[in-house]
Amino acid sequence: MSRRTIIAALILFSLVSCKNDPQEGPSKFYFGEDICERCKMIISEKEFASQFRLSDGTIAKFDDIGCMIHYIHTQEPKQIESIYVTDYDTGNWINAENGYFIWTENIRTPMGYGVLSFNNKVAAQEFASGENGKFLGNLNAASELLMNNSKNQSD
């Protein structure tokens, strides 16, 4: 192998191995370092984190599901490819399309929106009941609740 081939292979390997974000699935978070796209706070609590990926590969990270919902509603329409939220029970990332959402004022989320996500519907319903909360269902229902509350507060 020539020196040029070896150097080119090393450069290519370095570029591929330094890539942090997979093309599919949730992006890697650096808790205590990453900044919320909306409120610009440092993201430090995984159980409330969320993110989305645009079709161009751009990743937006949030410290609170409410920040993500408000950000989506206040930006120019963009092609969101996928949305991920953290399952409050396990701390694992889940596709928001498959998640179940609740609202409670008993749990203080980073920006105070009080929306939590779960991978399991029964777990979400039971948690909402135990925390004097409200089972919202899917992400659209959570979005409706937050956006309607924002409109009511600004009237």
N, C-alpha and C positions, 0 to 999 in steps of 0.2 A: 504494500500500500504506500502511496506517495504521501509526502508530508502535507500537501494541500488537501488530500482526501481525509486524512486524519484530523486536521484542523477544522475542516468543514463539518465533519461528523461531530466533533466536540462542540462546536458552536450550535449546531442543530439540536444536539442533546441538551445543551444548557437552556436553550430557548423553550424546548418542550417541557423540561423538568421544572422550570421556574413558573410555569403557568399555574395560577392558583385556582382558577374557576373552571369547573367542568362545563362542557357544552350543554349538558342536561342536568337536572336536579338542582338542589340548592347550592348556592355559592358558599365558600368557606367564610366564616365569620372570625374576626379577631376581637373578642370581647375585651372591653377596656381600651380598645384602640379605634375601632370603626366608629364612624359618625353617622347619626341619623340624617337621612336626606332632607327631612322636613324641619325638625326642630334644632338640628345641629348639635344635639347632646351626644356624649359618648355612650355607645351601646354597651351596657354592662350586665344586663339581666336576660339570660337566654330564654327564660320561660315566657317572655313578652315580645321577643324579637320576631320580625317578619322581613320579607324581601320579595322583590319581583325582578324578572328578567325581561327585557324588551327583545323584540325580534332581531335587533341589530347587535345583541349580546350585552348591552348595557345592563348593569346590575344596580339596583337601588336598595339600600338597607335601612331598616327602621327600628327604633327602640320600643315602639308601642304599635300595636295593630291599628289603633286610632290614627296615629301619624300617617301610616301607609294609606289608609282609606281617605283621609283628608287630602293627602298629596295627590293621589290618583284623581280625585274629583276637582282639584284646582289647577291641574296642568292641561296643556293642550292634549287632545286625544292622541295616544300613542299605541303602538301595537304591543300589548303586553303578551308575552309568550307563556309565562308561568308565574304563579304566585305561591310562595311557601310561608307557612306560619309554624310556630312551635307548639307541639302538643303539650298542654299545661301539665298533664299527668306524667309524661315520660321524658320530656325535654327533647324529643326527637322531632326532626323536621317532617312536616306533612304537606302534601299538595293542598292548598286552600280550597280547591274545588271539592275535595273529599272531606273537608273538615266540618265540625259543628261548633257553633259560636254561642257564647253566653255573655250577658252583661251583669255585672254586680258592682255595687259601690263598696262592698266589704273588702275587696282586694285592690290594693293601690298599685295600679300599673304606672310605669315611669312618667307618663304625661297625664295620668288621671282619667283616661277614657273608660277604663273598667271592662274592656272586651278581652275575653280569653278564648282560646281555641282548643279543641279536643279532637282526637282521632276517632273516638267512640261516642256514638249518640247517647247511649244510656248513661255513660260516665258524665257527659256534659249536662244532661237533664238532672241527674242526681246532685252534681256539684252545684248547679244553679239553685236547686231547691234547698240545699244545705247552707248556701251562702246568701239566702234571701235575694236571689238574682232572678234573671229572666233568661229562659232558653230562647235563643234567636233563630237557630237553624243554620242556614248556609251563610256564606260571606255576603251575598246580596242583602240579606235581612240585617246583618250587622251594619253594613254600609248605610242602608236606609235609616236605621235607628240613629246612627251618629250624624248623618247629614241633616236629618229632620231636627234633631236636637240643636244643631248648630244654627239652623235657620231660625228656630224658635228663640234662641238666645240673642240673635242679632236683630230681632224685630222690636 
